[in-house]
Amino acid sequence: MTELAQEQWNEKRLASPNAVLLDVRTEEEFNIKHIPDAKMIDIRQPQSFMDEAQALAKDKEYFIYCRSGARSAQACQVLDHLGVAATYNLKGGILDWTGEVVE
C-alpha cells in the first residue's frame, strides 16, 4: 500500500491504464457523494467485502478511498494480502477531496 495526498493520488490514477477506483464506505455514504467512476464495496460488510475483493483482477492498480483514510488503509492491506498488483490509499479520504464528486 502506498498512501498519497490527493494531488499525487489523482495524477497517478489518471495516468494508469489499469486503474480501478474503489470507494469502501457504506452505501449511504456513497449515495451522499462519491468520486465519479468509483465502484463501491463496503468494508463494513465483511463477508460481502471479502467476496468482492477476492473477485477483483490481480493485475490492476486499485485507488481506494473512504471518509477519512482509515477504512481505505484497511482495504489496501486486505487487497495487498490477496496479491493485487498495487494499492493506493487516498490520504484524508473524501473529507479532504477537492476534486469532482457526484452528489
Residue pairs with C-beta under 8 A, 6 or more apart in sequence:
1 73
1 76
1 77
1 80
1 87
1 88
1 89
2 86
2 87
2 88
2 89
3 69
3 73
3 88
3 89
3 91
4 12
4 88
4 89
4 90
4 91
5 91
5 92
6 90
6 91
6 92
6 96
6 97
6 98
6 99
9 63
9 88
9 89
9 90
9 91
10 99
12 19
12 63
12 88
13 19
13 21
13 61
13 63
13 88
16 61
16 63
18 59
18 60
18 61
18 85
19 60
19 61
19 63
20 39
20 56
20 57
20 60
20 61
20 62
20 63
21 35
21 37
21 38
21 39
21 63
21 65
22 38
22 39
22 40
22 41
22 62
22 63
22 64
22 65
22 72
22 75
23 30
23 34
23 35
23 38
23 39
23 40
23 41
23 64
23 65
23 66
23 94
24 40
24 41
24 42
24 43
24 49
24 64
24 65
24 66
24 71
24 72
24 74
24 75
25 34
25 40
25 42
25 43
25 66
25 67
25 71
25 94
26 42
26 44
27 40
27 42
29 67
30 38
30 40
32 103
33 94
33 101
33 102
33 103
34 40
34 94
34 101
34 102
35 65
35 94
35 97
35 99
35 100
35 101
35 102
36 100
36 101
36 102
38 65
41 48
41 49
41 52
41 53
41 75
42 48
42 49
43 49
43 66
43 71
43 74
43 75
43 78
44 71
49 75
49 78
50 78
53 75
53 78
53 79
53 82
54 82
56 62
56 79
56 82
56 84
57 84
58 82
58 83
58 84
58 85
59 85
60 84
60 85
61 85
61 86
61 87
61 88
62 76
62 79
62 84
62 86
62 87
62 88
63 88
63 90
64 72
64 75
64 76
64 79
64 87
64 88
64 89
64 90
65 72
65 89
65 90
65 93
65 94
65 97
66 72
66 75
66 93
66 94
67 93
67 94
67 95
68 92
68 93
68 95
69 89
69 90
69 91
69 92
69 93
70 93
72 89
72 90
72 93
73 89
75 87
76 87
76 88
76 89
79 87
80 87
90 97
94 101
